[in-house]
Amino acid sequence: MGDVGRRHYSIILVTYLLFVNTLSNVNGGITSTFVRSEFPATDIPLDHEVFAVPPGYNAPQQVHITQGDYDGKAVIISWITPDEPGSSEVQYGKSNKNYEFTALGTAPTKYTFYQYKSGYIHHCLLSNLEHNTKYYYKIGSGDVAREFWFETPPELNPDTPYVFGIIGDLGQTYNSLSTLEHYMESKAKAVLFLGDLSYADRYASSYEYDQIGLRWDTWGRFVEPSTAYQPWIWNTGNHEVDFLPQLGEMTTFKNYLNRYTTPYKACNSSDPLWYSIRRASAHIIVLSSYSPYVKYTPQYIWLKQELKNVDREKTPWLIVLMHIPFYNSNSAHFMEGEGMRSTFESWFVDYKVDVVFAGHVHAYERSNRISNIKFNVSNGYPYPVPDESAPLYITVGDGGNQEGLAGPFLDPQPEYSAFREMSYGHSTLEIFNRTHALYHWNRNDNGKKLPTDAFVLHNQYWASKQMRKEKKHYLRSVAAGLGVY
């Protein structure tokens, strides 16, 4: 981009940010009065087209991709063949139907869950990709081969623009479909997913236990129109735990871990449930709310080191994903995140995390910048206080689920809560450069997408760096005026 183009872009950016600032000021510190009218909240029927099995014997299905390394030059492509192992090869290239490269995936695996038997699960790593490049890929062979594409992110750079989508607690209801369709209309390039994928465990009644695995299959086909074309950065919630000792199922996360994989080894994590990636100008840390996290546990030790590894000069935006929110003013799941908050919140403040996204609560809420790190059981500081070094906490557990909206909100609204609404929707985070990003929450307004909450997010690291620079300049000016050097 030349100087004229950069100036033009800057004018548009400043104008847009000024406009959005007026929106965010309107929405500050309120509980939305929006009342959702009737709209189907039940599961989509199994014969609906969104669950359709691809035609042909043993055709690949449930295709999904995620980032495959630390820096965005690899993807992991996963899919299922229902009848036979088939081929684990992926053919790919930089022009449509011209597949100049081939990658061989791991040997396909199967698993059982109670009476359910899975299809053959494939995972294939495509590595050494070029940044900022569109790749076309093909899986399967013969008449049932299927073709898709994806785009790699720009190389790491503090001023690289990038747009993330944020979705949590999706499920497979009509509300879920509305969220997915609205998200796919956005210009986001990757999804930060906050846990609770299929809600398959909700089918664990006395006569439907075998439906758990089948509902993982339907969900995989349901989201494929997005997951086959752009990476979803996965995280788990309570509906992925699948601990059912009454069925002899004692291994937690069994369905999820067989189907979904993450690049955890690339960041020296010991477990696929917590990991970190860098993408464009963001460093994204994924934490597991349902794995041990207290002192001396593997997740605790890993996070302590990973925060030290963050290079804000390269990736200024530091984003944390988890399932259970630290701050929540809804009666549902109130204070469930207190254990992890008391363990990690001071680290988030010290390292100036920009924003923490969580799900779990089936509503939307955004906090002010606050912390409760001064509190202990004897010092008399029991309440959160404003803290400009703290991250924003945003709950986006409103993807669609199967359990309905959470409520009611606590009354009166706590001071730490900036905006809240009981509705369904998704968010986008549009990063412009190292200092500014634009955040939107979009309500599913009875089937229509409606931007409802918006604000400009200022980068914590660069704002602090600029403040230190200005303070240093001021002290030098004062010293010079006093004749002190």
VEXDREN-2710 file (C-alpha; in Angstrom, 1 decimal):
% VEXDREN-2710
k/r/px/py/pz
1/MET/0.0/0.0/0.0
2/GLY/1.4/3.4/-1.0
3/ASP/1.4/6.6/1.0
4/VAL/-1.8/7.8/-0.5
5/GLY/-3.5/4.5/0.2
6/ARG/-2.3/4.5/3.7
7/ARG/-3.6/8.0/4.3
8/HIS/-6.9/7.1/2.7
9/TYR/-7.2/4.0/5.0
10/SER/-6.3/6.0/8.1
11/ILE/-9.0/8.6/7.3
12/ILE/-11.6/5.8/6.9
13/LEU/-10.4/4.1/10.1
14/VAL/-10.4/7.2/12.3
15/THR/-13.9/8.2/11.0
16/TYR/-15.2/4.7/11.7
17/LEU/-13.7/4.4/15.1
18/LEU/-15.2/7.8/16.1
19/PHE/-18.6/6.6/15.0
20/VAL/-18.2/3.3/16.9
21/ASN/-17.1/5.1/20.0
22/THR/-20.5/6.8/20.0
23/LEU/-22.2/3.4/19.8
24/SER/-20.1/2.0/22.7
25/ASN/-20.9/5.0/24.9
26/VAL/-24.6/4.5/24.3
27/ASN/-24.3/0.9/25.4
28/GLY/-22.1/1.5/28.5
29/GLY/-23.3/0.0/31.8
30/ILE/-26.8/-1.1/30.9
31/THR/-29.0/-4.2/30.8
32/SER/-30.7/-4.5/27.4
33/THR/-34.4/-4.2/27.4
34/PHE/-34.7/-6.3/24.3
35/VAL/-37.2/-9.2/24.9
36/ARG/-36.8/-12.0/22.5
37/SER/-40.0/-13.0/20.7
38/GLU/-40.9/-16.6/19.9
39/PHE/-38.4/-18.4/17.6
40/PRO/-37.7/-22.1/17.4
41/ALA/-35.4/-23.2/20.2
42/THR/-35.7/-26.9/19.6
43/ASP/-33.3/-29.2/17.7
44/ILE/-33.3/-29.1/13.9
45/PRO/-35.0/-32.3/12.6
46/LEU/-32.6/-35.0/11.6
47/ASP/-34.0/-35.0/8.1
48/HIS/-33.2/-31.4/7.6
49/GLU/-30.8/-30.6/4.7
50/VAL/-28.1/-29.2/7.1
51/PHE/-27.5/-32.8/8.3
52/ALA/-27.4/-34.4/4.9
53/VAL/-24.8/-37.1/4.3
54/PRO/-22.7/-36.4/1.2
55/PRO/-23.8/-38.6/-1.7
56/GLY/-21.8/-41.7/-2.7
57/TYR/-20.4/-44.7/-0.9
58/ASN/-17.9/-43.8/1.8
59/ALA/-17.8/-40.2/0.8
60/PRO/-15.7/-38.0/3.2
61/GLN/-17.9/-36.0/5.7
62/GLN/-17.6/-33.7/8.7
63/VAL/-14.6/-31.9/7.2
64/HIS/-13.0/-29.4/9.5
65/ILE/-9.7/-27.6/9.7
66/THR/-7.7/-25.9/12.4
67/GLN/-4.3/-24.2/12.7
68/GLY/-1.6/-26.8/12.6
69/ASP/1.4/-25.0/14.1
70/TYR/2.4/-22.1/16.2
71/ASP/2.7/-19.4/13.6
72/GLY/0.0/-20.1/10.9
73/LYS/2.0/-21.9/8.2
74/ALA/0.2/-25.2/8.7
75/VAL/-3.3/-26.6/8.9
76/ILE/-4.7/-29.8/10.2
77/ILE/-7.5/-31.2/8.0
78/SER/-9.8/-33.7/9.6
79/TRP/-12.7/-35.8/8.2
80/ILE/-14.6/-39.0/8.6
81/THR/-15.3/-41.9/6.1
82/PRO/-18.3/-43.8/7.4
83/ASP/-17.9/-47.2/5.8
84/GLU/-14.2/-48.0/5.1
85/PRO/-10.8/-46.4/6.0
86/GLY/-10.3/-45.1/2.5
87/SER/-7.4/-42.8/1.7
88/SER/-5.8/-40.5/4.2
89/GLU/-4.2/-38.4/1.5
90/VAL/-4.9/-34.8/0.9
91/GLN/-4.1/-33.3/-2.5
92/TYR/-3.6/-29.5/-2.5
93/GLY/-2.3/-26.6/-4.5
94/LYS/-2.6/-22.9/-5.1
95/SER/-5.0/-23.0/-8.1
96/ASN/-8.3/-24.7/-8.4
97/LYS/-8.1/-28.4/-9.4
98/ASN/-4.4/-28.1/-9.9
99/TYR/-3.1/-30.2/-6.9
100/GLU/0.6/-30.1/-7.1
101/PHE/1.2/-31.3/-3.6
102/THR/0.2/-34.4/-1.6
103/ALA/0.2/-34.9/2.2
104/LEU/-0.4/-38.3/3.9
105/GLY/-2.3/-38.2/7.1
106/THR/-2.1/-40.5/10.1
107/ALA/-3.7/-43.9/9.9
108/PRO/-7.5/-43.6/10.3
109/THR/-8.8/-44.5/13.7
110/LYS/-12.2/-45.7/15.1
111/TYR/-13.6/-45.6/18.6
112/THR/-16.7/-46.8/20.4
113/PHE/-18.9/-45.0/22.9
114/TYR/-21.4/-47.2/24.7
115/GLN/-23.2/-48.9/21.7
116/TYR/-22.1/-46.3/19.2
117/LYS/-19.3/-47.2/16.7
118/SER/-17.7/-44.3/14.9
119/GLY/-16.6/-44.1/11.3
120/TYR/-13.0/-43.9/10.3
121/ILE/-11.4/-40.6/11.5
122/HIS/-8.7/-39.0/9.5
123/HIS/-6.3/-36.2/10.5
124/CYS/-3.7/-34.8/8.0
125/LEU/-1.2/-32.0/8.6
126/LEU/-0.3/-29.7/5.7
127/SER/2.9/-27.9/6.7
128/ASN/5.4/-25.4/5.2
129/LEU/2.5/-23.4/3.6
130/GLU/3.0/-19.9/2.4
131/HIS/1.5/-17.1/4.4
132/ASN/-1.5/-15.1/3.0
133/THR/-2.2/-17.7/0.3
134/LYS/-5.3/-19.4/-0.9
135/TYR/-5.0/-23.2/-1.1
136/TYR/-7.4/-25.6/-2.8
137/TYR/-7.6/-29.2/-1.4
138/LYS/-9.2/-32.5/-2.3
139/ILE/-10.0/-35.5/0.0
140/GLY/-11.4/-38.9/-1.0
141/SER/-11.0/-40.4/-4.4
142/GLY/-13.0/-41.3/-7.5
143/ASP/-16.7/-40.2/-7.7
144/VAL/-16.9/-39.3/-4.0
145/ALA/-13.9/-37.1/-3.9
146/ARG/-14.7/-33.7/-2.3
147/GLU/-13.0/-30.3/-2.9
148/PHE/-12.6/-27.3/-0.6
149/TRP/-10.3/-24.4/0.0
150/PHE/-8.7/-22.3/2.8
151/GLU/-6.6/-19.2/3.2
152/THR/-3.5/-19.0/5.3
153/PRO/-3.1/-15.9/7.5
154/PRO/-0.6/-13.1/6.8
155/GLU/2.8/-13.5/8.4
156/LEU/3.3/-12.3/12.0
157/ASN/3.4/-8.5/12.1
158/PRO/2.2/-6.1/14.7
159/ASP/0.2/-4.0/12.2
160/THR/-1.3/-6.8/10.2
161/PRO/-5.1/-6.4/10.0
162/TYR/-7.2/-9.5/10.7
163/VAL/-10.7/-10.4/11.6
164/PHE/-11.7/-13.2/14.1
165/GLY/-15.2/-14.5/14.7
166/ILE/-16.1/-15.6/18.2
167/ILE/-18.7/-18.3/18.8
168/GLY/-19.6/-20.3/21.9
169/ASP/-22.1/-22.9/23.0
170/LEU/-23.4/-23.6/19.5
171/GLY/-25.4/-26.9/19.4
172/GLN/-27.7/-27.8/16.6
173/THR/-30.9/-25.9/17.0
174/TYR/-32.6/-23.4/14.8
175/ASN/-30.9/-20.7/16.9
176/SER/-27.6/-22.4/16.1
177/LEU/-28.3/-22.3/12.4
178/SER/-29.1/-18.6/12.6
179/THR/-25.8/-18.0/14.4
180/LEU/-23.8/-20.0/11.9
181/GLU/-25.4/-18.4/8.8
182/HIS/-24.9/-14.9/10.3
183/TYR/-21.3/-15.6/11.1
184/MET/-20.7/-16.8/7.6
185/GLU/-21.9/-13.5/6.2
186/SER/-19.1/-11.7/8.1
187/LYS/-15.6/-11.1/6.8
188/ALA/-14.0/-13.0/9.6
189/LYS/-11.2/-15.4/8.6
190/ALA/-11.1/-17.8/11.6
191/VAL/-13.3/-18.7/14.5
192/LEU/-12.3/-18.6/18.2
193/PHE/-14.6/-21.2/19.6
194/LEU/-15.4/-21.1/23.3
195/GLY/-16.5/-24.7/24.0
196/ASP/-19.8/-26.7/24.0
197/LEU/-19.9/-28.0/20.4
198/SER/-22.6/-30.5/19.7
199/TYR/-24.5/-30.9/23.0
200/ALA/-24.6/-34.6/22.1
201/ASP/-24.4/-35.5/25.8
202/ARG/-27.9/-34.0/26.2
203/TYR/-29.2/-37.2/24.5
204/ALA/-28.1/-39.4/27.3
205/SER/-31.5/-40.6/28.4
206/SER/-32.3/-44.2/29.2
207/TYR/-33.3/-45.0/25.6
208/GLU/-31.1/-42.7/23.6
209/TYR/-27.5/-43.4/24.8
210/ASP/-26.5/-44.5/21.4
211/GLN/-27.6/-41.1/20.1
212/ILE/-24.6/-39.4/21.7
213/GLY/-22.2/-40.5/19.0
214/LEU/-24.7/-40.0/16.2
215/ARG/-25.3/-36.4/17.4
216/TRP/-21.5/-35.7/17.1
217/ASP/-21.8/-36.9/13.5
218/THR/-24.8/-34.6/12.7
219/TRP/-23.0/-31.6/14.3
220/GLY/-19.9/-32.3/12.2
221/ARG/-22.0/-32.1/9.0
222/PHE/-23.9/-29.1/10.3
223/VAL/-20.9/-26.9/10.7
224/GLU/-18.9/-28.2/7.7
225/PRO/-19.9/-25.2/5.4
226/SER/-17.7/-23.1/7.6
227/THR/-15.2/-25.5/9.2
228/ALA/-14.1/-27.0/5.9
229/TYR/-13.0/-23.6/4.6
230/GLN/-11.5/-21.7/7.6
231/PRO/-9.8/-22.8/10.8
232/TRP/-11.9/-23.0/14.0
233/ILE/-9.6/-22.7/17.0
234/TRP/-11.1/-25.3/19.3
235/ASN/-11.9/-25.2/23.0
236/THR/-13.9/-27.5/25.2
237/GLY/-16.8/-27.0/27.6
238/ASN/-18.8/-29.1/30.0
239/HIS/-20.7/-30.8/27.2
240/GLU/-17.5/-32.3/25.9
241/VAL/-16.6/-34.0/29.2
242/ASP/-18.8/-37.1/28.5
243/PHE/-18.1/-38.8/31.8
244/LEU/-20.8/-41.5/32.0
245/PRO/-19.7/-44.2/34.4
246/GLN/-23.2/-45.7/34.3
247/LEU/-22.4/-46.7/30.7
248/GLY/-18.9/-47.8/31.5
249/GLU/-17.5/-44.6/29.9
250/MET/-14.9/-43.4/32.3
251/THR/-12.5/-41.6/29.8
252/THR/-13.3/-37.9/29.7
253/PHE/-13.5/-36.0/26.5
254/LYS/-13.5/-39.2/24.5
255/ASN/-15.7/-38.1/21.7
256/TYR/-14.1/-34.7/21.3
257/LEU/-10.4/-35.9/21.5
258/ASN/-11.0/-38.6/18.8
259/ARG/-12.6/-36.1/16.4
260/TYR/-10.9/-32.8/17.1
261/THR/-7.2/-32.1/17.3
262/THR/-5.1/-29.1/18.1
263/PRO/-1.4/-28.0/17.6
264/TYR/-0.6/-28.3/21.3
265/LYS/2.8/-29.8/20.8
266/ALA/4.0/-26.8/18.8
267/CYS/3.7/-24.6/21.9
268/ASN/5.2/-27.2/24.3
269/SER/1.8/-28.1/25.9
270/SER/1.5/-31.6/27.2
271/ASP/-2.3/-31.8/26.5
272/PRO/-4.5/-31.0/23.4
273/LEU/-7.0/-29.3/25.8
274/TRP/-4.8/-26.3/26.4
275/TYR/-2.5/-24.7/23.9
276/SER/-1.5/-21.5/22.2
277/ILE/-1.2/-20.2/18.6
278/ARG/0.0/-17.0/17.0
279/ARG/-2.0/-15.7/14.0
280/ALA/-1.4/-12.4/12.2
281/SER/-1.0/-9.9/15.0
282/ALA/-2.5/-11.9/17.8
283/HIS/-1.3/-14.4/20.4
284/ILE/-4.2/-16.6/21.4
285/ILE/-4.1/-18.8/24.5
286/VAL/-6.7/-21.5/25.0
287/LEU/-7.3/-22.8/28.5
288/SER/-9.3/-25.8/29.7
289/SER/-11.8/-25.0/32.4
290/TYR/-12.4/-28.7/33.1
291/SER/-8.8/-29.8/33.5
292/PRO/-6.6/-29.3/36.6
293/TYR/-5.2/-25.8/36.8
294/VAL/-4.0/-25.1/40.3
295/LYS/-0.4/-24.8/41.3
296/TYR/2.0/-27.5/40.1
297/THR/-0.5/-29.0/37.6
298/PRO/0.6/-29.3/34.0
299/GLN/-1.8/-26.5/32.8
300/TYR/-0.6/-24.1/35.5
301/ILE/3.1/-24.8/34.7
302/TRP/2.5/-24.4/30.9
303/LEU/0.6/-21.2/31.2
304/LYS/3.2/-19.6/33.4
305/GLN/5.8/-20.2/30.8
306/GLU/3.6/-19.4/27.8
307/LEU/2.9/-16.0/29.1
308/LYS/6.6/-15.3/29.3
309/ASN/6.9/-16.5/25.6
310/VAL/4.5/-13.8/24.4
311/ASP/6.3/-11.2/22.2
312/ARG/4.0/-8.1/22.1
313/GLU/6.4/-6.5/19.6
314/LYS/5.4/-9.1/17.1
315/THR/2.0/-10.1/18.2
316/PRO/0.7/-7.2/20.3
317/TRP/-2.9/-8.6/20.8
318/LEU/-3.0/-11.1/23.7
319/ILE/-6.3/-13.0/23.8
320/VAL/-7.4/-15.7/26.2
321/LEU/-10.2/-18.3/25.5
322/MET/-11.9/-20.3/28.2
323/HIS/-15.3/-21.8/28.8
324/ILE/-16.3/-20.7/32.3
325/PRO/-16.3/-16.9/32.7
326/PHE/-14.4/-15.2/35.5
327/TYR/-17.0/-12.4/35.8
328/ASN/-20.7/-13.1/35.2
329/SER/-23.8/-11.3/36.6
330/ASN/-26.3/-14.0/35.4
331/SER/-27.8/-16.3/38.0
332/ALA/-26.8/-19.2/35.8
333/HIS/-23.3/-20.5/36.6
334/PHE/-22.7/-17.6/38.9
335/MET/-19.1/-17.7/40.3
336/GLU/-18.3/-21.1/38.8
337/GLY/-15.1/-19.6/37.4
338/GLU/-13.9/-18.3/40.8
339/GLY/-11.3/-21.1/41.2
340/MET/-9.5/-20.3/37.9
341/ARG/-10.0/-16.6/38.5
342/SER/-8.2/-16.7/41.8
343/THR/-5.4/-18.7/40.2
344/PHE/-4.8/-16.8/37.0
345/GLU/-6.3/-13.3/37.2
346/SER/-3.2/-11.7/38.6
347/TRP/-1.2/-13.1/35.7
348/PHE/-3.7/-11.6/33.2
349/VAL/-3.2/-8.2/34.8
350/ASP/0.6/-8.5/35.0
351/TYR/0.9/-9.5/31.3
352/LYS/-1.8/-7.0/30.2
353/VAL/-4.1/-9.4/28.5
354/ASP/-6.3/-7.5/26.1
355/VAL/-9.5/-9.5/26.2
356/VAL/-10.8/-12.8/27.7
357/PHE/-13.6/-14.6/25.9
358/ALA/-15.7/-17.2/27.6
359/GLY/-18.9/-19.1/27.0
360/HIS/-21.0/-21.4/29.3
361/VAL/-23.6/-18.8/30.3
362/HIS/-26.3/-18.7/27.6
363/ALA/-26.4/-15.0/27.3
364/TYR/-24.2/-12.1/26.3
365/GLU/-22.2/-9.9/28.7
366/ARG/-19.3/-7.5/28.5
367/SER/-17.4/-6.2/31.5
368/ASN/-15.5/-3.0/32.3
369/ARG/-11.8/-3.3/32.9
370/ILE/-11.8/-4.5/36.5
371/SER/-9.8/-6.9/38.8
372/ASN/-10.2/-8.6/42.1
373/ILE/-6.5/-9.4/42.7
374/LYS/-6.2/-7.4/45.9
375/PHE/-8.7/-9.7/47.6
376/ASN/-7.8/-12.3/50.2
377/VAL/-9.8/-13.8/53.0
378/SER/-8.5/-11.3/55.6
379/ASN/-7.8/-7.9/54.0
380/GLY/-11.3/-6.5/53.6
381/TYR/-11.2/-6.0/49.9
382/PRO/-14.0/-8.3/48.7
383/TYR/-15.2/-6.5/45.6
384/PRO/-13.7/-6.0/42.1
385/VAL/-12.3/-2.6/41.5
386/PRO/-11.6/-0.6/38.2
387/ASP/-8.2/-1.6/36.9
388/GLU/-6.9/-0.2/33.6
389/SER/-4.3/-3.0/33.4
390/ALA/-6.9/-5.6/33.4
391/PRO/-8.5/-7.3/30.4
392/LEU/-12.0/-7.0/29.3
393/TYR/-14.1/-10.0/30.0
394/ILE/-16.7/-10.9/27.4
395/THR/-19.2/-13.8/27.6
396/VAL/-20.4/-15.1/24.3
397/GLY/-22.2/-18.3/25.4
398/ASP/-25.1/-17.5/23.1
399/GLY/-24.5/-19.5/20.0
400/GLY/-27.7/-21.5/20.1
401/ASN/-27.2/-24.5/22.5
402/GLN/-30.1/-26.8/23.3
403/GLU/-31.0/-25.6/26.8
404/GLY/-32.4/-22.2/26.1
405/LEU/-31.3/-18.7/27.3
406/ALA/-29.8/-18.3/30.7
407/GLY/-31.4/-16.0/33.3
408/PRO/-32.3/-14.0/35.1
409/PHE/-29.6/-11.4/35.4
410/LEU/-28.7/-10.3/38.9
411/ASP/-30.4/-7.1/40.0
412/PRO/-29.0/-4.5/40.4
413/GLN/-26.5/-4.7/37.7
414/PRO/-23.0/-4.9/39.2
415/GLU/-20.6/-2.0/38.5
416/TYR/-18.2/-4.3/36.7
417/SER/-20.9/-5.2/34.1
418/ALA/-20.9/-2.8/31.1
419/PHE/-23.5/-4.4/28.8
420/ARG/-25.6/-7.5/29.0
421/GLU/-28.5/-9.1/27.1
422/MET/-30.3/-12.5/27.2
423/SER/-30.2/-13.4/23.5
424/TYR/-28.4/-15.4/20.9
425/GLY/-25.6/-14.2/18.6
426/HIS/-21.9/-14.2/17.8
427/SER/-19.1/-11.7/17.9
428/THR/-16.4/-10.4/15.6
429/LEU/-13.0/-8.8/16.5
430/GLU/-11.5/-6.8/13.7
431/ILE/-7.9/-5.9/14.4
432/PHE/-6.7/-2.8/12.5
433/ASN/-3.1/-2.4/13.7
434/ARG/-1.1/-2.7/16.9
435/THR/-3.1/-0.1/18.8
436/HIS/-6.8/-0.4/17.8
437/ALA/-9.4/-3.1/17.1
438/LEU/-13.1/-3.0/16.5
439/TYR/-15.4/-5.4/18.4
440/HIS/-19.0/-6.2/17.5
441/TRP/-21.6/-8.4/19.1
442/ASN/-24.4/-9.3/16.7
443/ARG/-27.8/-10.4/17.9
444/ASN/-29.9/-13.0/16.2
445/ASP/-32.9/-10.8/16.1
446/ASN/-35.6/-13.4/15.3
447/GLY/-33.7/-14.7/12.4
448/LYS/-32.0/-11.4/11.4
449/LYS/-28.5/-10.3/12.1
450/LEU/-28.4/-7.1/14.1
451/PRO/-25.2/-5.4/15.4
452/THR/-26.1/-4.6/19.0
453/ASP/-22.9/-3.9/21.1
454/ALA/-19.8/-2.3/19.7
455/PHE/-16.7/-0.6/21.0
456/VAL/-13.1/0.3/20.1
457/LEU/-10.6/-1.9/21.9
458/HIS/-7.3/-0.2/22.7
459/ASN/-4.3/-2.5/22.9
460/GLN/-3.1/-2.8/26.5
461/TYR/0.6/-3.3/25.7
462/TRP/1.0/-0.4/23.3
463/ALA/-1.2/2.0/25.3
464/SER/0.9/1.3/28.4
465/LYS/4.1/1.7/26.3
466/GLN/2.9/5.0/25.0
467/MET/2.0/6.1/28.5
468/ARG/5.4/5.3/29.8
469/LYS/7.0/7.2/26.9
470/GLU/4.9/10.3/27.6
471/LYS/5.7/10.1/31.3
472/LYS/9.4/9.8/30.5
473/HIS/9.2/12.8/28.2
474/TYR/7.3/14.8/30.8
475/LEU/9.9/14.0/33.5
476/ARG/12.7/15.0/31.2
477/SER/10.9/18.3/30.4
478/VAL/10.4/19.0/34.1
479/ALA/14.1/18.1/34.9
480/ALA/15.3/20.3/32.0
481/GLY/13.2/23.2/33.4
482/LEU/14.8/22.8/36.8
483/GLY/18.2/22.5/35.3
484/VAL/18.6/18.9/36.3
485/TYR/20.0/16.4/33.7
END
